[in-house]
Every structure is written in C-alpha cells, then in structure tokens.
Amino acid sequence: MKNTERFLERDLERFDANIAALAREGKRWAAGDDDEMADQYKTDERDLRAIHTAIRGKNFRRATRLIDRLDTIVRDRIPTRLYNAICK
C-alpha cells in the first residue's frame, strides 16, 4: 500500500508539472496575440486542474468522468501510470 501511495504522489507531482508547462504554453500564445489559442490552453489547464484536484481528493469516479470528456492530446498530459490506475 505504501508503494501505491508513493507512486500516486510522484505521479501527481508529474501531472502538476505537466499542467504548469501547459499554462506556460498558453501564456506564450497570449503574448503572441493569439487569443483563441490562449483561451483553449486556459480551458485545457482548468480541466486538468479539476482532474488533479479530484485525484488528490481520492474522488476517482469524478476524475474518470472528467478524463472521459478530454481530447486525446490533452489527456496525454496525464502521466500514463496515473491514467491507467484511474481509468481501469
């Protein structure tokens, strides 16, 4: 059980780093005056943060429902081991 908790924490840290990278990309689009792309990145960031919060709160059912609504390219920001553990 301790290994599972440790892996969950490590994967959540990686997930958080992926979300932060996505936010930085969105800021670059905004700085380049592409409001449409910047808005899409903000939406993707918000969706991923909601999933992160659900997983951290151990609300895996909600996380799965939120994940099911994502585009594949956004879903790929979730670490594979975490995604597989949640969506089994």
C-alpha positions in Angstrom: 0.0 0.0 0.0 2.9 2.4 0.8 4.3 1.9 -2.7 0.9 2.8 -4.2 0.7 6.0 -2.2 4.2 6.9 -3.1 3.6 6.3 -6.8 0.4 8.3 -6.6 2.2 11.2 -5.1 5.0 11.1 -7.6 2.6 10.9 -10.5 0.5 13.8 -9.1 3.8 15.8 -8.9 4.5 15.0 -12.6 0.9 15.8 -13.5 1.2 19.2 -11.8 4.4 19.9 -13.7 2.6 19.0 -17.0 -0.2 21.4 -16.1 2.3 24.1 -15.3 4.0 23.6 -18.7 0.6 23.8 -20.4 0.0 27.1 -18.6 3.3 28.5 -19.8 2.5 27.5 -23.4 -0.9 29.3 -23.0 0.9 32.4 -21.8 3.2 32.3 -24.9 0.1 32.2 -27.1 -1.4 35.1 -25.3 1.8 37.1 -25.6 1.7 36.4 -29.3 -1.8 37.9 -29.5 -3.5 34.6 -30.4 -6.5 34.9 -28.1 -8.2 31.9 -29.5 -5.3 29.5 -28.8 -4.7 31.2 -25.4 -8.3 30.6 -24.4 -8.1 27.0 -25.5 -5.0 26.5 -23.3 -6.7 28.1 -20.4 -9.7 25.8 -20.8 -7.4 22.7 -21.0 -5.5 23.9 -17.9 -8.7 24.4 -16.0 -9.9 20.9 -17.0 -6.6 19.2 -16.0 -6.6 21.1 -12.7 -10.1 19.8 -11.9 -8.9 16.3 -12.6 -5.8 16.8 -10.4 -8.0 18.1 -7.6 -10.4 15.1 -7.9 -7.5 12.6 -7.8 -5.8 14.4 -4.9 -9.1 14.2 -3.0 -9.4 10.5 -4.0 -12.6 11.1 -5.9 -11.6 8.7 -8.7 -15.1 8.4 -10.1 -15.2 12.2 -10.7 -11.7 12.2 -12.2 -12.7 9.4 -14.6 -15.8 11.3 -15.8 -13.7 14.4 -16.3 -11.0 12.5 -18.2 -13.6 10.9 -20.5 -14.5 14.4 -21.7 -11.0 15.4 -22.7 -9.5 15.5 -26.2 -6.7 12.9 -26.6 -4.0 15.5 -26.9 -5.0 17.0 -23.6 -5.5 13.6 -22.0 -1.9 12.8 -22.9 -0.7 15.4 -20.3 -1.8 12.9 -17.6 1.1 10.6 -16.6 0.4 7.1 -18.1 0.6 5.2 -14.9 -1.8 7.6 -13.2 -4.2 7.5 -16.1 -4.1 3.7 -16.2 -4.7 3.4 -12.4 -7.7 5.8 -12.5 -9.3 4.6 -15.7 -9.1 0.8 -15.2 
